[in-house]
Amino acid sequence: MAEKRPAGTEPGTPAPEQSESAADPTTTKEFQESLEELKALASKDGPSTGYEIVQKLVSEDFVNPFDVMMLGPEASEEEIRTQFKTLSLKIHPDKCTHEKAAEGFHILEKAHKTLQDPEQRKLYQRVMREARERVDYERRLINKKRVSQGLGPLPVETFQIDVRAMTKKLFNEIEEKKVHFQRMATSTRHRMQEEKERIEKQEQARKEEQKEWEHTRDKRVKNWRKFRDLRLNGKKKGRYEMRAPEVRTEQRSEAGAKLEDGLPAVNDEYKRTWK
């Protein structure tokens, strides 16, 4: 197969190689500069002085206590305890000159308290492992597509950065769900409280009605006795008093009277129509 050459080149002249920056956007100058910054962030041990640590703690919104403690997900209890002691000595309000040292120390203390709970620590470790697995899966898909396009794989140095970003995303989703469930629980408690108050009001009304019924008992008994005495004494009935129905004598027709003398005569008129 003949090799394709740009127009204006002789057959014997080798085709110029395609520039690396045109073939792979990851080799551009801007990308390389960004990559160097990411590498620096990934390789940096983090703030060292108490002032820098406090500044980091109060300037970021942390959802992962491991990030507050500046530890990885596989840190042991001893490592967590040692790290807390080291950081607390640096940022304690009595030793650190930062104006928000007390706030930073509170954040650190809260993260340490969370990681002291084995169940809480396992939960955060599980989320961080989930983030790592997701990033690994997504990067493998992206690298497979890049290879098919003739590009190189993603830089290895960006893996940890992607993991931290995914971890923060997962923790934010968990926090949103937590807030949602808290709102639902609050709404349920409010509804149950309203139902309880409604039942209590109904019960109170029933008791008051029963009390009123007992209170008027003597009056009702007195009225009934008065009515009974009036009926027994045969006093003339009033306009609205009950009256007994009138008795009517039975009246019989002449045909009925004949039945008393014997059987009625047989009517043979129908036989005349026989053929």
Salt bridges, closest charged atoms under 4 A:
GLU3 OE1 - ARG5 NH2 3.58
ASP24 OD1 - ARG146 NH2 3.19
GLU60 OE2 - LYS56 NZ 3.27
GLU74 OE2 - ARG129 NH1 3.93
GLU77 OE2 - ARG121 NH2 2.91
GLU78 OE1 - ARG81 NH2 2.54
ASP94 OD2 - HIS92 ND1 3.49
GLU130 OE2 - ARG134 NE 2.98
ASP136 OD2 - ARG140 NE 3.23
GLU157 OE2 - LYS39 NZ 3.79
ASP162 OD2 - ARG139 NH1 2.76
GLU194 OE2 - HIS190 NE2 2.79
GLU195 OE2 - ARG198 NH2 2.43
GLU203 OE2 - ARG206 NH2 2.68
ASP229 OD1 - ARG228 NE 3.82
GLU250 OE2 - ARG252 NE 3.82
GLU260 OE2 - ARG252 NH1 2.66
GLU269 OE1 - ARG272 NH1 3.04
